[in-house]
């Protein structure tokens, strides 16, 4: 009976994660992800060997670190609040460490987040100090069409991050 209840809870968590991915409101997405991560941590405690739970935790913490927290960090950079930017960077490092912990517990392929994939070209252009390519890549990310209902949250986050990367205070890190 206990295993059946756990199975039901894991399937429910999977459906919640799919539902979360359809949100286009990033504020709602952040609140829902925070709640979801607490629930997933509890599920993990009940069965640390369930790869589905580990996969949801990896994805959730990566999304938290690379999108939600990064967006708050960039907002602090734009506002000139170095202390808050440093605090957000530490929160991102903590979330990344949690993702790495859960990734190490469950072997398997871990596809990159859409957010990371969509901004990879701009990141390379930044490293190469190529302003034209940087702006071109970010404009592509801003105009990217929806690739399915379950990609709405990552698309919304990608667009917000791309917009932040275009801000002069953020683009300054590229050394243009």
Buried (B, 14 or more C-beta within 10 A) or exposed (E): EEEEEBEEBBEEBBEBBEEBBEBBEBEEBBEBBEEBBEBBBEBBEEBEEBEBBBBBBBBBBBBBBBBBBBBBBBBBBBEEBEEBBEBBBEBBEBBBEBBEEBBEBBEEEBEEBBBBEBBEBBBEBBEEEBBEBBBBBBEEBBEBEEEEEEBBBBBBBBBBBBBBBBEEEBBEEBEB
